[in-house]
Amino acid sequence: MSALRVTAALLAASAVLGLAACGETEQVVVYKQGKYQGKADSKPWDNPPLAYGGNDWTKGDKASWEKQINTRNLGQNEYRRIYNQ
């Protein structure tokens, strides 16, 4: 085979691959009316606490979960951390 034929074959192959790469498939989710197809969410206090950190709430106890969240939020308040030490 001559170099010209090899070059032409490579150009043709790259053109075919280049045009094939331009094709895009449709990425739209098809929803069914009234049907939720995802995973059902649970209440946050029904999950077990993390294994690390100072999580002092028990699984299934909404009041202790809310208390722990409020305590964590107070620790993230910069004004309270700086001026009300």
PDB file with one MODEL, atoms N, CA, C and O in Angstrom:
MODEL        1
ATOM      1  N   MET A   1       0.844  -1.180   0.000  1.00  0.00           N
ATOM      2  CA  MET A   1       0.000   0.000   0.000  1.00  0.00           C
ATOM      3  C   MET A   1       0.885   1.237   0.000  1.00  0.00           C
ATOM      4  O   MET A   1       1.925   1.285   0.656  1.00  0.00           O
ATOM      5  N   SER A   2       0.464   2.180  -0.714  1.00  0.00           N
ATOM      6  CA  SER A   2       1.260   3.389  -0.768  1.00  0.00           C
ATOM      7  C   SER A   2       0.920   4.284   0.413  1.00  0.00           C
ATOM      8  O   SER A   2      -0.105   4.110   1.074  1.00  0.00           O
ATOM      9  N   ALA A   3       1.780   5.221   0.658  1.00  0.00           N
ATOM     10  CA  ALA A   3       1.578   6.150   1.770  1.00  0.00           C
ATOM     11  C   ALA A   3       0.338   7.001   1.561  1.00  0.00           C
ATOM     12  O   ALA A   3      -0.312   7.404   2.525  1.00  0.00           O
ATOM     13  N   LEU A   4       0.012   7.271   0.321  1.00  0.00           N
ATOM     14  CA  LEU A   4      -1.172   8.068   0.022  1.00  0.00           C
ATOM     15  C   LEU A   4      -2.451   7.320   0.419  1.00  0.00           C
ATOM     16  O   LEU A   4      -3.380   7.917   0.963  1.00  0.00           O
ATOM     17  N   ARG A   5      -2.491   6.018   0.145  1.00  0.00           N
ATOM     18  CA  ARG A   5      -3.671   5.224   0.508  1.00  0.00           C
ATOM     19  C   ARG A   5      -3.807   5.100   2.029  1.00  0.00           C
ATOM     20  O   ARG A   5      -4.910   5.159   2.572  1.00  0.00           O
ATOM     21  N   VAL A   6      -2.677   4.930   2.698  1.00  0.00           N
ATOM     22  CA  VAL A   6      -2.706   4.831   4.163  1.00  0.00           C
ATOM     23  C   VAL A   6      -3.197   6.144   4.758  1.00  0.00           C
ATOM     24  O   VAL A   6      -4.013   6.143   5.680  1.00  0.00           O
ATOM     25  N   THR A   7      -2.712   7.241   4.245  1.00  0.00           N
ATOM     26  CA  THR A   7      -3.132   8.558   4.730  1.00  0.00           C
ATOM     27  C   THR A   7      -4.615   8.775   4.463  1.00  0.00           C
ATOM     28  O   THR A   7      -5.330   9.288   5.323  1.00  0.00           O
ATOM     29  N   ALA A   8      -5.080   8.393   3.285  1.00  0.00           N
ATOM     30  CA  ALA A   8      -6.494   8.557   2.947  1.00  0.00           C
ATOM     31  C   ALA A   8      -7.364   7.689   3.852  1.00  0.00           C
ATOM     32  O   ALA A   8      -8.428   8.123   4.294  1.00  0.00           O
ATOM     33  N   ALA A   9      -6.919   6.473   4.126  1.00  0.00           N
ATOM     34  CA  ALA A   9      -7.684   5.590   5.004  1.00  0.00           C
ATOM     35  C   ALA A   9      -7.745   6.149   6.419  1.00  0.00           C
ATOM     36  O   ALA A   9      -8.794   6.095   7.061  1.00  0.00           O
ATOM     37  N   LEU A  10      -6.629   6.688   6.913  1.00  0.00           N
ATOM     38  CA  LEU A  10      -6.620   7.286   8.253  1.00  0.00           C
ATOM     39  C   LEU A  10      -7.504   8.520   8.326  1.00  0.00           C
ATOM     40  O   LEU A  10      -8.199   8.727   9.321  1.00  0.00           O
ATOM     41  N   LEU A  11      -7.485   9.330   7.297  1.00  0.00           N
ATOM     42  CA  LEU A  11      -8.354  10.514   7.271  1.00  0.00           C
ATOM     43  C   LEU A  11      -9.825  10.114   7.234  1.00  0.00           C
ATOM     44  O   LEU A  11     -10.651  10.716   7.920  1.00  0.00           O
ATOM     45  N   ALA A  12     -10.153   9.101   6.438  1.00  0.00           N
ATOM     46  CA  ALA A  12     -11.536   8.642   6.367  1.00  0.00           C
ATOM     47  C   ALA A  12     -11.988   8.068   7.713  1.00  0.00           C
ATOM     48  O   ALA A  12     -13.103   8.334   8.162  1.00  0.00           O
ATOM     49  N   ALA A  13     -11.117   7.278   8.356  1.00  0.00           N
ATOM     50  CA  ALA A  13     -11.464   6.705   9.656  1.00  0.00           C
ATOM     51  C   ALA A  13     -11.635   7.795  10.707  1.00  0.00           C
ATOM     52  O   ALA A  13     -12.560   7.726  11.517  1.00  0.00           O
ATOM     53  N   SER A  14     -10.767   8.793  10.709  1.00  0.00           N
ATOM     54  CA  SER A  14     -10.891   9.876  11.693  1.00  0.00           C
ATOM     55  C   SER A  14     -12.135  10.713  11.423  1.00  0.00           C
ATOM     56  O   SER A  14     -12.759  11.206  12.363  1.00  0.00           O
ATOM     57  N   ALA A  15     -12.511  10.885  10.141  1.00  0.00           N
ATOM     58  CA  ALA A  15     -13.731  11.619   9.823  1.00  0.00           C
ATOM     59  C   ALA A  15     -14.957  10.868  10.321  1.00  0.00           C
ATOM     60  O   ALA A  15     -15.877  11.475  10.869  1.00  0.00           O
ATOM     61  N   VAL A  16     -14.977   9.557  10.134  1.00  0.00           N
ATOM     62  CA  VAL A  16     -16.109   8.747  10.600  1.00  0.00           C
ATOM     63  C   VAL A  16     -16.203   8.798  12.122  1.00  0.00           C
ATOM     64  O   VAL A  16     -17.289   8.978  12.674  1.00  0.00           O
ATOM     65  N   LEU A  17     -15.078   8.641  12.792  1.00  0.00           N
ATOM     66  CA  LEU A  17     -15.092   8.700  14.264  1.00  0.00           C
ATOM     67  C   LEU A  17     -15.456  10.093  14.765  1.00  0.00           C
ATOM     68  O   LEU A  17     -16.171  10.233  15.757  1.00  0.00           O
ATOM     69  N   GLY A  18     -14.968  11.112  14.085  1.00  0.00           N
ATOM     70  CA  GLY A  18     -15.289  12.486  14.482  1.00  0.00           C
ATOM     71  C   GLY A  18     -16.765  12.781  14.347  1.00  0.00           C
ATOM     72  O   GLY A  18     -17.349  13.417  15.225  1.00  0.00           O
ATOM     73  N   LEU A  19     -17.382  12.334  13.266  1.00  0.00           N
ATOM     74  CA  LEU A  19     -18.813  12.550  13.093  1.00  0.00           C
ATOM     75  C   LEU A  19     -19.628  11.712  14.064  1.00  0.00           C
ATOM     76  O   LEU A  19     -20.689  12.149  14.511  1.00  0.00           O
ATOM     77  N   ALA A  20     -19.163  10.540  14.395  1.00  0.00           N
ATOM     78  CA  ALA A  20     -19.874   9.702  15.356  1.00  0.00           C
ATOM     79  C   ALA A  20     -19.829  10.316  16.754  1.00  0.00           C
ATOM     80  O   ALA A  20     -20.763  10.144  17.538  1.00  0.00           O
ATOM     81  N   ALA A  21     -18.756  11.025  17.066  1.00  0.00           N
ATOM     82  CA  ALA A  21     -18.626  11.652  18.383  1.00  0.00           C
ATOM     83  C   ALA A  21     -19.553  12.850  18.524  1.00  0.00           C
ATOM     84  O   ALA A  21     -19.850  13.272  19.641  1.00  0.00           O
ATOM     85  N   CYS A  22     -20.009  13.398  17.418  1.00  0.00           N
ATOM     86  CA  CYS A  22     -20.888  14.565  17.473  1.00  0.00           C
ATOM     87  C   CYS A  22     -22.323  14.191  17.818  1.00  0.00           C
ATOM     88  O   CYS A  22     -23.106  15.053  18.217  1.00  0.00           O
ATOM     89  N   GLY A  23     -22.675  12.929  17.670  1.00  0.00           N
ATOM     90  CA  GLY A  23     -24.033  12.512  17.970  1.00  0.00           C
ATOM     91  C   GLY A  23     -24.292  12.548  19.471  1.00  0.00           C
ATOM     92  O   GLY A  23     -23.441  12.150  20.267  1.00  0.00           O
ATOM     93  N   GLU A  24     -25.465  13.026  19.847  1.00  0.00           N
ATOM     94  CA  GLU A  24     -25.800  13.100  21.267  1.00  0.00           C
ATOM     95  C   GLU A  24     -27.153  12.445  21.479  1.00  0.00           C
ATOM     96  O   GLU A  24     -28.121  12.751  20.783  1.00  0.00           O
ATOM     97  N   THR A  25     -27.208  11.554  22.433  1.00  0.00           N
ATOM     98  CA  THR A  25     -28.474  10.907  22.731  1.00  0.00           C
ATOM     99  C   THR A  25     -29.292  11.792  23.665  1.00  0.00           C
ATOM    100  O   THR A  25     -28.737  12.595  24.414  1.00  0.00           O
ATOM    101  N   GLU A  26     -30.584  11.643  23.619  1.00  0.00           N
ATOM    102  CA  GLU A  26     -31.460  12.448  24.456  1.00  0.00           C
ATOM    103  C   GLU A  26     -31.308  12.021  25.915  1.00  0.00           C
ATOM    104  O   GLU A  26     -31.328  10.830  26.224  1.00  0.00           O
ATOM    105  N   GLN A  27     -31.157  12.997  26.810  1.00  0.00           N
ATOM    106  CA  GLN A  27     -30.904  12.706  28.218  1.00  0.00           C
ATOM    107  C   GLN A  27     -32.033  13.214  29.105  1.00  0.00           C
ATOM    108  O   GLN A  27     -31.787  13.684  30.216  1.00  0.00           O
ATOM    109  N   VAL A  28     -33.243  13.126  28.633  1.00  0.00           N
ATOM    110  CA  VAL A  28     -34.395  13.617  29.377  1.00  0.00           C
ATOM    111  C   VAL A  28     -35.065  12.439  30.073  1.00  0.00           C
ATOM    112  O   VAL A  28     -35.282  11.387  29.472  1.00  0.00           O
ATOM    113  N   VAL A  29     -35.387  12.631  31.340  1.00  0.00           N
ATOM    114  CA  VAL A  29     -36.059  11.591  32.112  1.00  0.00           C
ATOM    115  C   VAL A  29     -37.534  11.593  31.749  1.00  0.00           C
ATOM    116  O   VAL A  29     -38.153  12.652  31.653  1.00  0.00           O
ATOM    117  N   VAL A  30     -38.086  10.434  31.552  1.00  0.00           N
ATOM    118  CA  VAL A  30     -39.508  10.309  31.250  1.00  0.00           C
ATOM    119  C   VAL A  30     -40.244  10.059  32.564  1.00  0.00           C
ATOM    120  O   VAL A  30     -40.043   9.034  33.217  1.00  0.00           O
ATOM    121  N   TYR A  31     -41.093  11.004  32.939  1.00  0.00           N
ATOM    122  CA  TYR A  31     -41.848  10.890  34.177  1.00  0.00           C
ATOM    123  C   TYR A  31     -43.221  10.302  33.890  1.00  0.00           C
ATOM    124  O   TYR A  31     -43.858  10.621  32.887  1.00  0.00           O
ATOM    125  N   LYS A  32     -43.654   9.448  34.783  1.00  0.00           N
ATOM    126  CA  LYS A  32     -45.001   8.909  34.682  1.00  0.00           C
ATOM    127  C   LYS A  32     -45.875   9.680  35.658  1.00  0.00           C
ATOM    128  O   LYS A  32     -45.510   9.850  36.821  1.00  0.00           O
ATOM    129  N   GLN A  33     -47.013  10.142  35.196  1.00  0.00           N
ATOM    130  CA  GLN A  33     -47.891  10.970  36.002  1.00  0.00           C
ATOM    131  C   GLN A  33     -48.326  10.243  37.270  1.00  0.00           C
ATOM    132  O   GLN A  33     -48.896   9.154  37.207  1.00  0.00           O
ATOM    133  N   GLY A  34     -48.057  10.844  38.403  1.00  0.00           N
ATOM    134  CA  GLY A  34     -48.481  10.289  39.678  1.00  0.00           C
ATOM    135  C   GLY A  34     -47.605   9.182  40.219  1.00  0.00           C
ATOM    136  O   GLY A  34     -47.938   8.588  41.245  1.00  0.00           O
ATOM    137  N   LYS A  35     -46.505   8.887  39.570  1.00  0.00           N
ATOM    138  CA  LYS A  35     -45.628   7.803  40.013  1.00  0.00           C
ATOM    139  C   LYS A  35     -44.260   8.376  40.371  1.00  0.00           C
ATOM    140  O   LYS A  35     -43.616   9.014  39.539  1.00  0.00           O
ATOM    141  N   TYR A  36     -43.820   8.152  41.595  1.00  0.00           N
ATOM    142  CA  TYR A  36     -42.483   8.552  42.018  1.00  0.00           C
ATOM    143  C   TYR A  36     -41.578   7.353  41.825  1.00  0.00           C
ATOM    144  O   TYR A  36     -41.816   6.286  42.391  1.00  0.00           O
ATOM    145  N   GLN A  37     -40.528   7.533  41.012  1.00  0.00           N
ATOM    146  CA  GLN A  37     -39.686   6.405  40.658  1.00  0.00           C
ATOM    147  C   GLN A  37     -38.384   6.371  41.438  1.00  0.00           C
ATOM    148  O   GLN A  37     -37.549   5.498  41.200  1.00  0.00           O
ATOM    149  N   GLY A  38     -38.196   7.295  42.357  1.00  0.00           N
ATOM    150  CA  GLY A  38     -36.962   7.333  43.126  1.00  0.00           C
ATOM    151  C   GLY A  38     -37.081   6.594  44.448  1.00  0.00           C
ATOM    152  O   GLY A  38     -38.081   5.934  44.729  1.00  0.00           O
ATOM    153  N   LYS A  39     -36.040   6.722  45.247  1.00  0.00           N
ATOM    154  CA  LYS A  39     -36.014   6.092  46.565  1.00  0.00           C
ATOM    155  C   LYS A  39     -36.840   6.924  47.536  1.00  0.00           C
ATOM    156  O   LYS A  39     -36.751   8.151  47.537  1.00  0.00           O
ATOM    157  N   ALA A  40     -37.608   6.288  48.326  1.00  0.00           N
ATOM    158  CA  ALA A  40     -38.420   6.996  49.316  1.00  0.00           C
ATOM    159  C   ALA A  40     -37.527   7.577  50.406  1.00  0.00           C
ATOM    160  O   ALA A  40     -36.604   6.916  50.882  1.00  0.00           O
ATOM    161  N   ASP A  41     -37.807   8.813  50.797  1.00  0.00           N
ATOM    162  CA  ASP A  41     -37.028   9.463  51.845  1.00  0.00           C
ATOM    163  C   ASP A  41     -37.584   9.086  53.216  1.00  0.00           C
ATOM    164  O   ASP A  41     -38.784   8.875  53.389  1.00  0.00           O
ATOM    165  N   SER A  42     -36.677   9.009  54.176  1.00  0.00           N
ATOM    166  CA  SER A  42     -37.094   8.759  55.550  1.00  0.00           C
ATOM    167  C   SER A  42     -36.897  10.045  56.348  1.00  0.00           C
ATOM    168  O   SER A  42     -36.267  10.992  55.878  1.00  0.00           O
ATOM    169  N   LYS A  43     -37.434  10.063  57.534  1.00  0.00           N
ATOM    170  CA  LYS A  43     -37.252  11.220  58.408  1.00  0.00           C
ATOM    171  C   LYS A  43     -35.808  11.266  58.876  1.00  0.00           C
ATOM    172  O   LYS A  43     -35.211  10.211  59.091  1.00  0.00           O
ATOM    173  N   PRO A  44     -35.221  12.450  59.043  1.00  0.00           N
ATOM    174  CA  PRO A  44     -33.814  12.523  59.431  1.00  0.00           C
ATOM    175  C   PRO A  44     -33.530  11.898  60.793  1.00  0.00           C
ATOM    176  O   PRO A  44     -32.441  11.368  61.009  1.00  0.00           O
ATOM    177  N   TRP A  45     -34.475  11.950  61.700  1.00  0.00           N
ATOM    178  CA  TRP A  45     -34.239  11.387  63.038  1.00  0.00           C
ATOM    179  C   TRP A  45     -34.414   9.873  63.062  1.00  0.00           C
ATOM    180  O   TRP A  45     -34.132   9.233  64.075  1.00  0.00           O
ATOM    181  N   ASP A  46     -34.879   9.291  61.946  1.00  0.00           N
ATOM    182  CA  ASP A  46     -34.977   7.831  61.873  1.00  0.00           C
ATOM    183  C   ASP A  46     -33.670   7.186  61.425  1.00  0.00           C
ATOM    184  O   ASP A  46     -33.543   5.962  61.454  1.00  0.00           O
ATOM    185  N   ASN A  47     -32.699   7.995  61.014  1.00  0.00           N
ATOM    186  CA  ASN A  47     -31.390   7.473  60.623  1.00  0.00           C
ATOM    187  C   ASN A  47     -30.502   7.349  61.851  1.00  0.00           C
ATOM    188  O   ASN A  47     -30.653   8.121  62.798  1.00  0.00           O
ATOM    189  N   PRO A  48     -29.590   6.402  61.854  1.00  0.00           N
ATOM    190  CA  PRO A  48     -28.684   6.304  63.006  1.00  0.00           C
ATOM    191  C   PRO A  48     -27.693   7.466  63.016  1.00  0.00           C
ATOM    192  O   PRO A  48     -27.335   7.971  61.952  1.00  0.00           O
ATOM    193  N   PRO A  49     -27.240   7.899  64.197  1.00  0.00           N
ATOM    194  CA  PRO A  49     -26.252   8.972  64.255  1.00  0.00           C
ATOM    195  C   PRO A  49     -24.935   8.517  63.639  1.00  0.00           C
ATOM    196  O   PRO A  49     -24.670   7.321  63.513  1.00  0.00           O
ATOM    197  N   LEU A  50     -24.122   9.490  63.259  1.00  0.00           N
ATOM    198  CA  LEU A  50     -22.818   9.172  62.681  1.00  0.00           C
ATOM    199  C   LEU A  50     -21.930   8.511  63.723  1.00  0.00           C
ATOM    200  O   LEU A  50     -22.090   8.738  64.922  1.00  0.00           O
ATOM    201  N   ALA A  51     -21.008   7.705  63.268  1.00  0.00           N
ATOM    202  CA  ALA A  51     -20.139   6.966  64.180  1.00  0.00           C
ATOM    203  C   ALA A  51     -19.109   7.878  64.838  1.00  0.00           C
ATOM    204  O   ALA A  51     -18.583   7.549  65.901  1.00  0.00           O
ATOM    205  N   TYR A  52     -18.818   9.014  64.219  1.00  0.00           N
ATOM    206  CA  TYR A  52     -17.820   9.934  64.779  1.00  0.00           C
ATOM    207  C   TYR A  52     -18.517  11.222  65.205  1.00  0.00           C
ATOM    208  O   TYR A  52     -19.650  11.484  64.800  1.00  0.00           O
ATOM    209  N   GLY A  53     -17.856  12.003  66.002  1.00  0.00           N
ATOM    210  CA  GLY A  53     -18.421  13.273  66.452  1.00  0.00           C
ATOM    211  C   GLY A  53     -19.221  13.110  67.727  1.00  0.00           C
ATOM    212  O   GLY A  53     -19.358  12.008  68.257  1.00  0.00           O
ATOM    213  N   GLY A  54     -19.744  14.217  68.208  1.00  0.00           N
ATOM    214  CA  GLY A  54     -20.489  14.213  69.460  1.00  0.00           C
ATOM    215  C   GLY A  54     -21.981  14.123  69.245  1.00  0.00           C
ATOM    216  O   GLY A  54     -22.729  14.968  69.739  1.00  0.00           O
ATOM    217  N   ASN A  55     -22.423  13.135  68.531  1.00  0.00           N
ATOM    218  CA  ASN A  55     -23.854  12.990  68.283  1.00  0.00           C
ATOM    219  C   ASN A  55     -24.509  12.345  69.495  1.00  0.00           C
ATOM    220  O   ASN A  55     -24.340  11.154  69.754  1.00  0.00           O
ATOM    221  N   ASP A  56     -25.252  13.150  70.222  1.00  0.00           N
ATOM    222  CA  ASP A  56     -25.882  12.639  71.433  1.00  0.00           C
ATOM    223  C   ASP A  56     -27.386  12.492  71.243  1.00  0.00           C
ATOM    224  O   ASP A  56     -28.159  12.825  72.141  1.00  0.00           O
ATOM    225  N   TRP A  57     -27.800  12.007  70.104  1.00  0.00           N
ATOM    226  CA  TRP A  57     -29.211  11.738  69.870  1.00  0.00           C
ATOM    227  C   TRP A  57     -29.385  10.270  69.525  1.00  0.00           C
ATOM    228  O   TRP A  57     -28.454   9.601  69.076  1.00  0.00           O
ATOM    229  N   THR A  58     -30.588   9.788  69.744  1.00  0.00           N
ATOM    230  CA  THR A  58     -30.850   8.379  69.501  1.00  0.00           C
ATOM    231  C   THR A  58     -31.752   8.233  68.283  1.00  0.00           C
ATOM    232  O   THR A  58     -32.553   9.118  67.984  1.00  0.00           O
ATOM    233  N   LYS A  59     -31.618   7.135  67.599  1.00  0.00           N
ATOM    234  CA  LYS A  59     -32.385   6.876  66.384  1.00  0.00           C
ATOM    235  C   LYS A  59     -33.871   6.835  66.709  1.00  0.00           C
ATOM    236  O   LYS A  59     -34.292   6.132  67.628  1.00  0.00           O
ATOM    237  N   GLY A  60     -34.662   7.587  65.955  1.00  0.00           N
ATOM    238  CA  GLY A  60     -36.109   7.599  66.130  1.00  0.00           C
ATOM    239  C   GLY A  60     -36.613   8.632  67.112  1.00  0.00           C
ATOM    240  O   GLY A  60     -37.826   8.793  67.241  1.00  0.00           O
ATOM    241  N   ASP A  61     -35.741   9.342  67.811  1.00  0.00           N
ATOM    242  CA  ASP A  61     -36.156  10.330  68.804  1.00  0.00           C
ATOM    243  C   ASP A  61     -36.044  11.724  68.198  1.00  0.00           C
ATOM    244  O   ASP A  61     -34.950  12.280  68.100  1.00  0.00           O
ATOM    245  N   LYS A  62     -37.180  12.286  67.794  1.00  0.00           N
ATOM    246  CA  LYS A  62     -37.186  13.580  67.114  1.00  0.00           C
ATOM    247  C   LYS A  62     -36.705  14.700  68.029  1.00  0.00           C
ATOM    248  O   LYS A  62     -35.971  15.583  67.584  1.00  0.00           O
ATOM    249  N   ALA A  63     -37.100  14.680  69.290  1.00  0.00           N
ATOM    250  CA  ALA A  63     -36.727  15.751  70.217  1.00  0.00           C
ATOM    251  C   ALA A  63     -35.212  15.798  70.436  1.00  0.00           C
ATOM    252  O   ALA A  63     -34.625  16.880  70.425  1.00  0.00           O
ATOM    253  N   SER A  64     -34.576  14.651  70.632  1.00  0.00           N
ATOM    254  CA  SER A  64     -33.125  14.658  70.840  1.00  0.00           C
ATOM    255  C   SER A  64     -32.395  15.025  69.557  1.00  0.00           C
ATOM    256  O   SER A  64     -31.325  15.631  69.615  1.00  0.00           O
ATOM    257  N   TRP A  65     -32.946  14.675  68.406  1.00  0.00           N
ATOM    258  CA  TRP A  65     -32.337  15.064  67.129  1.00  0.00           C
ATOM    259  C   TRP A  65     -32.402  16.576  66.951  1.00  0.00           C
ATOM    260  O   TRP A  65     -31.421  17.196  66.541  1.00  0.00           O
ATOM    261  N   GLU A  66     -33.574  17.182  67.263  1.00  0.00           N
ATOM    262  CA  GLU A  66     -33.707  18.637  67.147  1.00  0.00           C
ATOM    263  C   GLU A  66     -32.775  19.354  68.116  1.00  0.00           C
ATOM    264  O   GLU A  66     -32.192  20.380  67.767  1.00  0.00           O
ATOM    265  N   LYS A  67     -32.628  18.827  69.325  1.00  0.00           N
ATOM    266  CA  LYS A  67     -31.724  19.432  70.301  1.00  0.00           C
ATOM    267  C   LYS A  67     -30.289  19.385  69.801  1.00  0.00           C
ATOM    268  O   LYS A  67     -29.552  20.360  69.949  1.00  0.00           O
ATOM    269  N   GLN A  68     -29.884  18.270  69.214  1.00  0.00           N
ATOM    270  CA  GLN A  68     -28.524  18.143  68.692  1.00  0.00           C
ATOM    271  C   GLN A  68     -28.300  19.092  67.526  1.00  0.00           C
ATOM    272  O   GLN A  68     -27.224  19.680  67.425  1.00  0.00           O
ATOM    273  N   ILE A  69     -29.275  19.262  66.642  1.00  0.00           N
ATOM    274  CA  ILE A  69     -29.159  20.186  65.505  1.00  0.00           C
ATOM    275  C   ILE A  69     -29.059  21.619  66.008  1.00  0.00           C
ATOM    276  O   ILE A  69     -28.237  22.386  65.506  1.00  0.00           O
ATOM    277  N   ASN A  70     -29.876  21.999  66.987  1.00  0.00           N
ATOM    278  CA  ASN A  70     -29.816  23.352  67.529  1.00  0.00           C
ATOM    279  C   ASN A  70     -28.475  23.618  68.204  1.00  0.00           C
ATOM    280  O   ASN A  70     -27.923  24.710  68.066  1.00  0.00           O
ATOM    281  N   THR A  71     -27.951  22.648  68.922  1.00  0.00           N
ATOM    282  CA  THR A  71     -26.644  22.795  69.554  1.00  0.00           C
ATOM    283  C   THR A  71     -25.548  22.949  68.508  1.00  0.00           C
ATOM    284  O   THR A  71     -24.642  23.768  68.667  1.00  0.00           O
ATOM    285  N   ARG A  72     -25.630  22.170  67.449  1.00  0.00           N
ATOM    286  CA  ARG A  72     -24.646  22.287  66.373  1.00  0.00           C
ATOM    287  C   ARG A  72     -24.732  23.644  65.687  1.00  0.00           C
ATOM    288  O   ARG A  72     -23.705  24.227  65.341  1.00  0.00           O
ATOM    289  N   ASN A  73     -25.947  24.154  65.485  1.00  0.00           N
ATOM    290  CA  ASN A  73     -26.117  25.463  64.863  1.00  0.00           C
ATOM    291  C   ASN A  73     -25.540  26.572  65.727  1.00  0.00           C
ATOM    292  O   ASN A  73     -24.978  27.535  65.204  1.00  0.00           O
ATOM    293  N   LEU A  74     -25.669  26.451  67.036  1.00  0.00           N
ATOM    294  CA  LEU A  74     -25.093  27.464  67.922  1.00  0.00           C
ATOM    295  C   LEU A  74     -23.572  27.484  67.806  1.00  0.00           C
ATOM    296  O   LEU A  74     -22.961  28.548  67.893  1.00  0.00           O
ATOM    297  N   GLY A  75     -22.966  26.339  67.612  1.00  0.00           N
ATOM    298  CA  GLY A  75     -21.518  26.268  67.446  1.00  0.00           C
ATOM    299  C   GLY A  75     -21.052  26.824  66.116  1.00  0.00           C
ATOM    300  O   GLY A  75     -19.873  27.142  65.964  1.00  0.00           O
ATOM    301  N   GLN A  76     -21.952  26.952  65.145  1.00  0.00           N
ATOM    302  CA  GLN A  76     -21.590  27.485  63.840  1.00  0.00           C
ATOM    303  C   GLN A  76     -21.917  28.968  63.704  1.00  0.00           C
ATOM    304  O   GLN A  76     -21.662  29.560  62.655  1.00  0.00           O
ATOM    305  N   ASN A  77     -22.473  29.574  64.741  1.00  0.00           N
ATOM    306  CA  ASN A  77     -22.811  30.991  64.720  1.00  0.00           C
ATOM    307  C   ASN A  77     -21.552  31.786  65.064  1.00  0.00           C
ATOM    308  O   ASN A  77     -21.114  31.766  66.214  1.00  0.00           O
ATOM    309  N   GLU A  78     -20.967  32.478  64.102  1.00  0.00           N
ATOM    310  CA  GLU A  78     -19.709  33.196  64.304  1.00  0.00           C
ATOM    311  C   GLU A  78     -19.861  34.330  65.324  1.00  0.00           C
ATOM    312  O   GLU A  78     -18.963  34.563  66.133  1.00  0.00           O
ATOM    313  N   TYR A  79     -20.988  35.028  65.285  1.00  0.00           N
ATOM    314  CA  TYR A  79     -21.176  36.120  66.223  1.00  0.00           C
ATOM    315  C   TYR A  79     -21.163  35.593  67.651  1.00  0.00           C
ATOM    316  O   TYR A  79     -20.528  36.176  68.530  1.00  0.00           O
ATOM    317  N   ARG A  80     -21.852  34.514  67.871  1.00  0.00           N
ATOM    318  CA  ARG A  80     -21.903  33.931  69.218  1.00  0.00           C
ATOM    319  C   ARG A  80     -20.533  33.406  69.632  1.00  0.00           C
ATOM    320  O   ARG A  80     -20.146  33.533  70.794  1.00  0.00           O
ATOM    321  N   ARG A  81     -19.801  32.821  68.696  1.00  0.00           N
ATOM    322  CA  ARG A  81     -18.490  32.260  69.016  1.00  0.00           C
ATOM    323  C   ARG A  81     -17.479  33.362  69.359  1.00  0.00           C
ATOM    324  O   ARG A  81     -16.606  33.157  70.202  1.00  0.00           O
ATOM    325  N   ILE A  82     -17.591  34.500  68.728  1.00  0.00           N
ATOM    326  CA  ILE A  82     -16.591  35.562  68.943  1.00  0.00           C
ATOM    327  C   ILE A  82     -16.951  36.423  70.146  1.00  0.00           C
ATOM    328  O   ILE A  82     -16.099  36.664  71.002  1.00  0.00           O
ATOM    329  N   TYR A  83     -18.189  36.891  70.231  1.00  0.00           N
ATOM    330  CA  TYR A  83     -18.544  37.897  71.222  1.00  0.00           C
ATOM    331  C   TYR A  83     -19.146  37.334  72.500  1.00  0.00           C
ATOM    332  O   TYR A  83     -19.126  38.009  73.530  1.00  0.00           O
ATOM    333  N   ASN A  84     -19.671  36.141  72.468  1.00  0.00           N
ATOM    334  CA  ASN A  84     -20.319  35.589  73.660  1.00  0.00           C
ATOM    335  C   ASN A  84     -19.594  34.350  74.157  1.00  0.00           C
ATOM    336  O   ASN A  84     -20.222  33.320  74.399  1.00  0.00           O
ATOM    337  N   GLN A  85     -18.325  34.436  74.306  1.00  0.00           N
ATOM    338  CA  GLN A  85     -17.570  33.268  74.734  1.00  0.00           C
ATOM    339  C   GLN A  85     -17.814  33.015  76.148  1.00  0.00           C
ATOM    340  O   GLN A  85     -17.267  32.066  76.710  1.00  0.00           O
TER     341      GLN A  85
ENDMDL
END
